[in-house]
Amino acid sequence: MSKRTLFAALLLTSALSGGSALAADPEVYKIGGIFAMTGASPHYGKVMSGGAQLAVDEINAKGGIDGTKLQLVVEDHKSGSAQAAVAGMNRLIDVEGVKAVLPSFSTVTLATMPIGDQKKILMLNGGGVSAQTVGTSPYMFNIRSMASDLAGGIAHRAAEQGAKKLAQIAIKSEFGDATIAATTKAWEGMGLKMVAAEQFQADAANIDTQVAKLRASQPDAIANWPTTPQAGLAVKRLRELGMKQPVYCMEWTAEDTKVAGKHAEGVEVVTDYFAATDENPWSKRFAESYKAKFGDMPDFYAANYYEGVYVIAELIRRSKAKGGDYYTGERLVQALWENPTFDSVYGKTLTFRKNGVAQKPVAVFRLENGEPKFVKFTAAE
């Protein structure tokens, strides 16, 4: 019997032994969010919390869950502080009484996972990409493509365009280490050569030493792994120091375009992809509502956390329909594995794979005149 099957069986036995008496509904279903509201990258906190809050507002406007409303309770991890994240996670559980949490950033998710595991709290990540969040806790799920997925996508794209030698640059962090390792595995697995991998501190203002080493390795292409705004900084210095090779990124925002300026032109981004289309009315309603409320079109981060709230709300509904003491992290996880498929704002449905990661569209974009232009979908594994 697999660990997942055993875990589900234990949860079901526990639920059945609790009797069929109906548990009292809480006054409100509180959902925790741990976002970068301050620090170096508040852009992420704005869009992630914005997407989540919009979903809460929509669900409440329709009566909540059988008349009980949702409430998003946000804690600030200050753009990646593990200490702040752990303190926030404990407050969400011990003070606010949440049963489900939306973490963000790889370092934050990894720091809070042991608490979620110990206290049996459903965790649904829509932002961090660390492979270390996969398969290490029965309470941890991801609706963001992981670093291994995106690294594979970039490796396939670079090879498709004729690159034989690849160099990488990343932040000095668990995320940077994991992404470099995943890319190296994917690249060398295709029989190609990794010629350099350089890292720099997240708060570094000067990365010329690292760029010089990349230049000396004479790569055919560069995988640029930092997040906003360091992704833009790396591109700026690569170009200013004479490197004209194709650059591929895992993510890119308007902030990166501001930092890189004219050097952003032609950069390609392989990442999760959200687009509002006529074929998907829900996506259009979401995009229009988000823009009306926040003034910008939603990116995939906003879409992921918007979708995450809808997934949690559906899990509460499913768990409640089974009766008993339904509002626990254990019961929410049980409800997910009983049916791992959910309606998706991306179109049709999403299904959680056996490793707890939902398969998401991965697309290639090229930056033209400061704007990302869709190129194609690509292999992500």
Helices and strands as residue ranges (DSSP letters): H 3-17, E 29-35, H 42-61, E 70-76, H 82-94, E 100-102, H 106-119, E 122-125, G 131-133, E 140-142, H 147-160, E 165-171, H 174-189, E 193-200, H 208-216, E 221-224, H 230-240, E 247-249, H 254-260, G 261-264, E 268-272, H 281-294, H 300-321, H 329-338, E 341-343, E 349-351, E 362-368, E 371-377
